[in-house]
Amino acid sequence: MALNVFSNGLRLVCLPKQDKKVVCVVLHIAGGTQSEKNYQSGISEYLTKLLLMGTRKHSTGEMLMNYAKSYGIVLTPHNSKESITISALCPRENVEVAIELLSEIAFETTFSVEAGDRVRNIQLSQVSMLSENPQYVMDKLLNSTLYYRTGLANPKHGTTITVSRFRALDAKDYLERIFTPRNTIISVVGDVDQDEIYDLVKTNFFDKMKEEDREYKKLKYVSKIDDFVGSCKGRVKKLNQTRIEIAFPTFSFKDKEKYVIDIIKPILLSHIKSSLANLDYYYETKVRTKYYSNNGNIIFDIMVDYENAEEHIFNFVRALKEDIKNRPITADEFEVEKRVFVTKFMNTYDNVLECALISAKTLALTKQTFSENSERLNMEVLSNKDANKVLNKILDFNKMVVIYLGRDIDVSFDELLASTL
């Protein structure tokens, strides 16, 4: 993988993969919802949608997408907590058109009043629908607790009040703030010539961004939150089944230990089901993880009939303490899950789109280039000893966050903490 850093700070990462019939080009801009002010909540999502709504050459979103389709280019915008990306997946013979098209979107979006109003109305509808989505409400409450008063707590789609104020020029101003050379990475993966890609990126991005008299600042990511204290909170909503999230702060995207957690997720789920197998009521559990530049978390998603919610929270927390944290993961079960995880990892990043996205993200968050072989080696050396050490560290009940949505239940954090002693 080749990394080129232009004189203004713009970075190009290129990974040639021979015999691939498709190429992926990704425009990665550091920013995302973490960079929003309170009054701007949702502006990153608004901007991301607006970027595909028309340029000087292609005045509407339909014309822009039809032009892309005529060259077999699949454009996909995405806004996350820490970045805005637009990927262009294309036949390898059309990589030049793909880079030119991303440049056109980045520099020549018109931000018309009509497009701005249309996108705003779409986003307002999404905010309204998401307010009734239990998972969205839960995650919003969890993030505001884990990452209180930081950008990671910002809701992706914003609020009705903030979004209703958005106009196209607001998105343009926001883009000008975050779209600077030091915040931008172009990632290209496929059967390509590196020198050719360099020249194309220089012409279409570097030359257009080169303003030597301007001071370009690099956005900072949310710092690691060390002094976190656990809590239990909920919202009352008439649901037949109560939703519960039990979360713990973990490692960041930069930490190799994140692989340990992802490997043992199926083991944790199996142990939990075994521990709670004798319960005489229905419940469902899933395990997921989130990793940011300097923070991360593991979440146990639970759904249980409302009349058993209070009892189940205590049962689940006790199971985590008595049967999960104090139950060593064996070498055999860890090795089995590690092999499966490595296979899925290789399969995922054999895909040029996924590889281009992770290459840009890795460079942005770690300042290092992504190497599939290096990451695989990091996984291969892990053992069940590492898993048990990590598990003991992350299951710190003083830092446990319990969120529930459903009928009102009488549970306090002190009571839950006492049940683990």
Wavefront OBJ file of the C-alpha trace (Angstrom):
o trace
v 0.000 0.000 0.000
v 1.406 3.380 -1.041
v 0.862 6.563 0.942
v 1.420 9.984 -0.591
v 1.204 13.154 1.465
v 0.908 16.292 -0.641
v 2.532 19.528 0.433
v -0.738 20.978 1.717
v -1.486 17.941 3.892
v -3.858 16.108 1.536
v -3.280 12.351 1.748
v -3.645 9.667 -0.905
v -3.566 5.997 0.000
v -3.528 3.538 -2.874
v -3.660 -0.254 -2.720
v -3.276 -2.055 -6.044
v -5.119 -5.391 -6.161
v -4.360 -7.271 -9.319
v -7.081 -8.918 -11.383
v -9.887 -7.044 -9.646
v -12.457 -6.001 -12.224
v -13.793 -3.150 -10.099
v -12.067 -0.245 -8.381
v -13.240 1.769 -5.401
v -12.356 5.412 -4.821
v -13.293 6.930 -1.467
v -13.382 10.601 -0.531
v -12.958 10.656 3.268
v -13.420 13.923 5.177
v -12.760 13.986 8.916
v -15.639 15.588 10.754
v -18.990 13.872 11.028
v -21.414 14.446 13.879
v -18.610 14.835 16.441
v -17.738 18.194 14.863
v -21.195 19.725 15.144
v -22.141 22.556 17.472
v -25.364 22.098 19.462
v -27.298 24.425 17.182
v -25.978 22.475 14.156
v -27.128 19.036 15.285
v -27.719 16.964 12.155
v -25.817 19.260 9.765
v -23.350 16.499 8.780
v -26.217 14.246 7.694
v -27.826 17.162 5.884
v -24.577 17.954 4.057
v -24.006 14.310 3.140
v -27.413 14.095 1.483
v -27.037 17.460 -0.225
v -23.704 16.548 -1.827
v -25.499 14.283 -4.294
v -28.248 16.751 -5.192
v -26.605 18.543 -8.097
v -23.431 20.218 -9.390
v -22.616 22.919 -11.915
v -22.274 20.286 -14.657
v -25.208 18.156 -13.524
v -27.813 20.480 -12.060
v -30.005 17.922 -10.297
v -29.429 14.824 -8.237
v -31.133 12.732 -10.895
v -28.827 14.048 -13.611
v -25.773 13.464 -11.433
v -26.745 9.886 -10.622
v -27.658 9.127 -14.237
v -24.246 10.386 -15.349
v -22.560 8.141 -12.775
v -24.668 5.170 -13.862
v -23.736 5.714 -17.511
v -20.157 4.837 -16.533
v -21.170 2.012 -14.209
v -20.280 4.086 -11.148
v -22.095 3.401 -7.878
v -22.004 6.449 -5.599
v -22.638 5.923 -1.879
v -22.544 8.761 0.680
v -22.212 8.029 4.396
v -22.063 10.154 7.520
v -20.702 8.733 10.776
v -19.630 10.070 14.159
v -16.120 10.891 12.910
v -16.256 11.306 9.142
v -18.181 11.939 5.963
v -17.368 9.621 3.075
v -18.468 9.262 -0.516
v -17.454 6.059 -2.244
v -17.371 5.536 -6.002
v -17.359 1.890 -7.063
v -16.655 1.493 -10.756
v -15.241 -0.740 -13.531
v -11.458 -0.429 -13.483
v -11.417 1.277 -16.920
v -13.534 4.130 -15.519
v -11.454 5.008 -12.453
v -10.472 8.350 -13.996
v -14.132 9.299 -14.410
v -14.825 8.207 -10.812
v -12.085 10.477 -9.411
v -13.230 13.376 -11.586
v -16.813 12.833 -10.419
v -15.852 12.872 -6.731
v -13.900 16.067 -7.372
v -16.933 17.580 -9.069
v -19.104 16.723 -6.060
v -16.566 18.094 -3.588
v -15.845 21.366 -5.375
v -18.836 22.082 -7.601
v -21.961 21.141 -5.645
v -24.386 24.019 -6.246
v -26.197 23.947 -2.881
v -29.361 25.215 -4.542
v -32.234 26.500 -2.437
v -34.594 23.919 -3.927
v -32.257 21.010 -3.153
v -31.673 22.302 0.361
v -35.407 22.498 1.056
v -35.990 19.034 -0.367
v -33.234 17.437 1.713
v -34.372 19.282 4.834
v -37.899 17.922 4.458
v -36.579 14.404 3.935
v -34.419 14.650 7.044
v -37.284 16.069 9.128
v -39.377 13.049 8.155
v -36.530 10.752 9.182
v -36.162 12.501 12.546
v -39.885 12.036 13.138
v -39.800 8.355 12.237
v -36.655 7.682 14.267
v -38.237 9.240 17.351
v -40.540 6.205 17.346
v -37.734 3.721 16.731
v -36.808 2.060 20.052
v -33.259 1.196 18.975
v -32.523 4.765 17.864
v -33.957 6.224 21.073
v -31.930 3.781 23.167
v -28.661 4.464 21.362
v -29.222 8.206 21.581
v -29.730 7.948 25.344
v -26.730 5.638 25.737
v -24.396 7.905 23.756
v -25.501 10.954 25.727
v -24.603 9.041 28.895
v -21.313 7.451 27.825
v -20.045 10.541 26.004
v -21.742 13.331 27.923
v -20.983 16.824 26.602
v -18.740 15.561 23.788
v -19.293 15.345 20.045
v -19.799 11.576 20.238
v -23.102 12.241 22.017
v -24.492 14.172 19.045
v -27.481 12.467 17.364
v -26.729 11.615 13.741
v -29.969 12.965 12.265
v -30.282 15.990 14.547
v -33.505 17.252 16.092
v -36.687 18.712 14.671
v -35.695 22.160 15.957
v -32.166 22.185 14.515
v -32.986 20.556 11.180
v -35.958 22.850 10.548
v -33.504 25.773 10.521
v -31.136 24.298 7.928
v -30.674 25.955 4.578
v -28.414 24.922 1.703
v -25.874 27.650 2.466
v -25.519 26.293 6.023
v -24.295 23.011 4.540
v -21.943 24.887 2.224
v -20.434 26.808 5.151
v -20.022 23.604 7.138
v -18.284 21.878 4.199
v -15.853 24.781 3.884
v -14.950 24.351 7.551
v -14.260 20.611 7.462
v -13.152 20.044 3.851
v -9.530 21.096 4.172
v -6.423 19.254 2.923
v -5.351 18.036 6.360
v -8.809 16.587 7.003
v -9.087 14.851 3.641
v -7.988 11.431 2.443
v -8.455 9.879 -0.987
v -8.397 6.083 -0.820
v -8.166 3.939 -3.956
v -8.240 0.133 -4.091
v -8.256 -2.057 -7.197
v -6.248 -3.057 -10.252
v -4.749 0.388 -10.800
v -1.456 2.075 -11.612
v -0.265 4.062 -8.585
v 1.492 6.753 -10.619
v -1.610 7.313 -12.711
v -3.780 7.593 -9.602
v -1.333 10.073 -8.078
v -1.522 12.314 -11.145
v -5.335 12.151 -11.198
v -5.638 13.056 -7.516
v -3.089 15.852 -7.904
v -5.059 17.378 -10.779
v -8.538 16.876 -9.353
v -7.932 17.550 -5.664
v -4.499 18.918 -4.736
v -4.412 21.606 -7.429
v -7.911 22.775 -6.491
v -7.173 22.871 -2.749
v -3.821 24.587 -2.991
v -4.188 27.898 -1.181
v -0.807 28.579 0.376
v -1.946 31.703 2.189
v -4.635 29.844 4.106
v -4.014 28.223 7.482
v -5.493 24.751 7.342
v -6.377 23.265 10.699
v -6.888 19.599 11.368
v -9.975 18.638 13.321
v -9.403 16.926 16.639
v -11.183 13.759 17.667
v -12.948 13.376 21.010
v -10.325 12.600 23.666
v -10.380 9.417 25.694
v -12.895 9.574 28.540
v -11.103 8.151 31.591
v -13.116 9.301 34.591
v -16.385 7.626 33.637
v -18.916 6.714 36.354
v -21.730 4.227 35.722
v -25.446 4.914 35.947
v -28.911 3.514 35.357
v -31.583 5.523 33.580
v -34.601 4.951 31.409
v -37.524 6.381 29.518
v -41.132 5.375 29.957
v -42.874 4.231 26.789
v -45.844 1.919 26.356
v -44.284 -1.194 24.866
v -45.194 -4.842 25.340
v -41.518 -5.664 25.613
v -38.949 -3.574 27.440
v -35.690 -2.776 25.656
v -32.543 -2.745 27.774
v -28.950 -1.818 26.907
v -26.160 -2.720 29.306
v -22.893 -1.174 28.180
v -19.284 -0.867 29.313
v -16.528 1.454 28.018
v -13.854 -0.531 26.176
v -10.952 0.059 23.818
v -10.628 2.449 20.903
v -10.186 1.832 17.203
v -6.440 2.330 17.703
v -6.126 -0.508 20.233
v -5.324 -4.054 19.140
v -7.407 -5.355 22.039
v -10.528 -4.517 20.060
v -9.980 -7.726 18.122
v -10.126 -9.724 21.343
v -13.561 -8.323 22.134
v -14.895 -9.002 18.654
v -13.576 -12.562 18.736
v -15.173 -13.380 22.080
v -18.600 -11.829 21.402
v -20.108 -15.199 20.347
v -18.531 -16.830 23.414
v -20.020 -14.221 25.733
v -23.422 -14.686 24.166
v -23.193 -18.455 24.539
v -22.131 -18.177 28.184
v -24.949 -15.756 28.944
v -27.555 -18.032 27.402
v -26.164 -20.944 29.395
v -26.200 -18.947 32.610
v -29.801 -17.820 32.146
v -31.108 -21.046 30.625
v -33.411 -21.852 33.563
v -35.405 -18.626 33.472
v -39.108 -19.266 32.929
v -39.783 -16.151 30.828
v -38.813 -15.080 27.318
v -35.878 -12.784 26.620
v -33.526 -12.086 23.722
v -29.907 -10.895 23.810
v -27.473 -9.566 21.226
v -23.923 -8.262 21.628
v -22.367 -5.468 19.580
v -19.382 -3.130 19.754
v -18.527 0.420 18.720
v -15.018 1.842 18.246
v -14.062 5.477 17.848
v -10.677 7.179 17.557
v -10.064 7.283 21.311
v -13.119 5.572 22.820
v -15.223 2.453 22.457
v -17.952 0.366 24.061
v -19.518 -3.065 24.215
v -23.306 -3.237 24.370
v -25.595 -6.054 25.438
v -28.951 -5.472 23.708
v -31.806 -7.124 25.596
v -35.513 -7.467 24.928
v -37.824 -8.920 27.594
v -41.541 -8.887 28.424
v -42.265 -5.747 30.446
v -43.529 -7.607 33.539
v -40.150 -9.367 33.834
v -37.930 -6.374 33.008
v -36.887 -5.458 36.524
v -36.159 -9.049 37.485
v -34.223 -9.649 34.278
v -31.928 -6.653 34.734
v -30.805 -8.056 38.079
v -30.528 -11.597 36.686
v -28.471 -10.396 33.751
v -26.079 -8.255 35.796
v -25.537 -11.102 38.269
v -24.851 -13.456 35.352
v -22.241 -11.052 34.011
v -20.525 -11.011 37.383
v -20.812 -14.650 38.474
v -20.848 -16.646 35.237
v -19.180 -14.412 32.653
v -16.465 -12.387 34.342
v -15.494 -15.249 36.662
v -15.791 -17.981 34.034
v -12.496 -18.316 32.159
v -12.625 -18.591 28.391
v -10.922 -21.814 27.387
v -8.171 -22.110 24.798
v -10.308 -24.352 22.595
v -13.348 -22.091 22.404
v -11.190 -19.016 21.819
v -9.226 -20.648 18.991
v -12.421 -21.787 17.264
v -13.928 -18.310 17.299
v -10.618 -16.728 16.303
v -10.414 -18.882 13.173
v -13.926 -17.904 12.157
v -13.234 -14.229 12.858
v -10.038 -14.253 10.772
v -11.877 -15.880 7.861
v -14.640 -13.264 7.978
v -12.024 -10.510 8.274
v -10.184 -11.669 5.149
v -13.420 -12.074 3.243
v -14.592 -8.575 4.178
v -11.419 -6.800 3.098
v -11.076 -8.799 -0.081
v -13.902 -6.522 -1.174
v -12.442 -3.355 -2.763
v -15.160 -1.133 -1.289
v -14.631 -2.320 2.285
v -10.868 -2.182 1.849
v -10.939 1.384 0.526
v -13.142 2.501 3.415
v -11.021 0.853 6.123
v -7.820 2.154 4.504
v -9.058 5.725 4.753
v -10.412 5.259 8.271
v -7.228 3.614 9.546
v -5.043 6.374 8.145
v -7.324 9.073 9.571
v -7.576 7.614 13.080
v -4.167 5.963 13.566
v -1.952 7.900 11.115
v -0.801 4.532 9.779
v -1.628 2.675 6.601
v -3.911 -0.331 6.755
v -2.242 -3.700 6.179
v -4.458 -6.756 6.011
v -1.498 -9.057 6.675
v -0.329 -7.022 9.655
v -3.807 -6.922 11.174
v -4.217 -10.634 10.612
v -0.912 -11.257 12.401
v -2.173 -9.184 15.334
v -5.145 -11.529 15.533
v -3.168 -14.729 15.140
v -0.981 -14.075 18.196
v -3.965 -13.531 20.493
v -4.821 -16.248 23.007
v -7.469 -17.050 25.580
v -5.151 -15.535 28.199
v -5.503 -12.201 26.412
v -9.256 -12.729 26.270
v -9.601 -13.383 29.990
v -7.411 -10.399 30.812
v -9.471 -8.134 28.557
v -12.768 -9.487 29.860
v -11.755 -8.858 33.448
v -10.776 -5.301 32.554
v -13.830 -4.242 30.564
v -16.450 -5.715 32.933
v -15.914 -2.966 35.468
v -19.334 -2.626 37.099
v -18.502 0.811 38.480
v -18.509 1.952 34.845
v -21.584 -0.028 33.770
v -24.377 1.890 32.033
v -27.902 0.498 32.065
v -30.494 2.070 29.762
v -34.083 0.902 29.493
v -37.102 1.866 27.393
v -40.581 0.634 28.294
v -42.854 0.501 31.306
v -41.561 2.299 34.379
v -39.413 0.046 36.552
v -37.845 0.641 39.931
v -34.120 -0.017 39.497
v -31.244 2.083 40.820
v -27.570 1.895 39.953
v -26.596 1.383 43.595
v -28.890 -1.622 43.829
v -27.419 -3.125 40.683
v -23.900 -2.484 41.928
v -24.718 -4.126 45.244
v -25.973 -7.210 43.426
v -22.491 -7.729 41.942
v -20.637 -7.585 45.287
l 1 2 3 4 5 6 7 8 9 10 11 12 13 14 15 16 17 18 19 20 21 22 23 24 25 26 27 28 29 30 31 32 33 34 35 36 37 38 39 40 41 42 43 44 45 46 47 48 49 50 51 52 53 54 55 56 57 58 59 60 61 62 63 64 65 66 67 68 69 70 71 72 73 74 75 76 77 78 79 80 81 82 83 84 85 86 87 88 89 90 91 92 93 94 95 96 97 98 99 100 101 102 103 104 105 106 107 108 109 110 111 112 113 114 115 116 117 118 119 120 121 122 123 124 125 126 127 128 129 130 131 132 133 134 135 136 137 138 139 140 141 142 143 144 145 146 147 148 149 150 151 152 153 154 155 156 157 158 159 160 161 162 163 164 165 166 167 168 169 170 171 172 173 174 175 176 177 178 179 180 181 182 183 184 185 186 187 188 189 190 191 192 193 194 195 196 197 198 199 200 201 202 203 204 205 206 207 208 209 210 211 212 213 214 215 216 217 218 219 220 221 222 223 224 225 226 227 228 229 230 231 232 233 234 235 236 237 238 239 240 241 242 243 244 245 246 247 248 249 250 251 252 253 254 255 256 257 258 259 260 261 262 263 264 265 266 267 268 269 270 271 272 273 274 275 276 277 278 279 280 281 282 283 284 285 286 287 288 289 290 291 292 293 294 295 296 297 298 299 300 301 302 303 304 305 306 307 308 309 310 311 312 313 314 315 316 317 318 319 320 321 322 323 324 325 326 327 328 329 330 331 332 333 334 335 336 337 338 339 340 341 342 343 344 345 346 347 348 349 350 351 352 353 354 355 356 357 358 359 360 361 362 363 364 365 366 367 368 369 370 371 372 373 374 375 376 377 378 379 380 381 382 383 384 385 386 387 388 389 390 391 392 393 394 395 396 397 398 399 400 401 402 403 404 405 406 407 408 409 410 411 412 413 414 415 416 417 418 419 420 421
